[in-house]
Amino acid sequence: MEFKLNDFHYNIPDQDFLDDLKSVCSRLGRNNITMREYDEIGKYTSGTIHRRFGTWHKALIAAGIELTVNKNISEKERFENIEHIWIALGRQ
């Protein structure tokens, strides 16, 4: 049985992450990407990029990539989601 350590990307320059984000968008033929899509074909993980830049959206902005926003969600559905979260947490 072979044991292999996972690669950790501590000393990777920010630009390498940004270049890989752009590369994945190019491969998908789109100008936006979700974390899940990136995890499927990206060189790194979305979590690594998230930690490096603070948020996924900040990384996308730094790379010049459009943010993915679902505009098809109604205001009513958004408020119902907030209500569901408040009930689950037991507070606002």
Contacts in CASP RR format, 6 or more apart in sequence:
PFRMAT RR
TARGET T0000
AUTHOR 0000-0000-0000
METHOD contacts of the structure
MODEL  1
MEFKLNDFHYNIPDQDFLDDLKSVCSRLGRNNITMREYDEIGKYTSGTIH
RRFGTWHKALIAAGIELTVNKNISEKERFENIEHIWIALGRQ
9 44 0 8 1.000
9 48 0 8 1.000
12 44 0 8 1.000
14 52 0 8 1.000
14 53 0 8 1.000
14 62 0 8 1.000
17 44 0 8 1.000
17 48 0 8 1.000
17 49 0 8 1.000
17 52 0 8 1.000
17 53 0 8 1.000
17 59 0 8 1.000
18 59 0 8 1.000
18 62 0 8 1.000
18 63 0 8 1.000
20 42 0 8 1.000
20 43 0 8 1.000
20 44 0 8 1.000
21 33 0 8 1.000
21 38 0 8 1.000
21 49 0 8 1.000
21 59 0 8 1.000
21 60 0 8 1.000
21 63 0 8 1.000
21 65 0 8 1.000
22 63 0 8 1.000
22 64 0 8 1.000
22 65 0 8 1.000
23 42 0 8 1.000
24 33 0 8 1.000
24 37 0 8 1.000
24 38 0 8 1.000
24 41 0 8 1.000
24 42 0 8 1.000
25 31 0 8 1.000
25 32 0 8 1.000
25 33 0 8 1.000
25 65 0 8 1.000
27 41 0 8 1.000
28 37 0 8 1.000
28 41 0 8 1.000
31 65 0 8 1.000
31 66 0 8 1.000
32 60 0 8 1.000
32 65 0 8 1.000
32 66 0 8 1.000
32 67 0 8 1.000
32 68 0 8 1.000
33 60 0 8 1.000
33 65 0 8 1.000
33 68 0 8 1.000
34 68 0 8 1.000
35 46 0 8 1.000
35 47 0 8 1.000
35 50 0 8 1.000
35 56 0 8 1.000
36 46 0 8 1.000
38 46 0 8 1.000
38 49 0 8 1.000
39 45 0 8 1.000
39 46 0 8 1.000
46 56 0 8 1.000
49 56 0 8 1.000
49 59 0 8 1.000
50 56 0 8 1.000
50 59 0 8 1.000
52 59 0 8 1.000
53 59 0 8 1.000
53 62 0 8 1.000
57 67 0 8 1.000
60 66 0 8 1.000
60 67 0 8 1.000
61 67 0 8 1.000
86 92 0 8 1.000
END
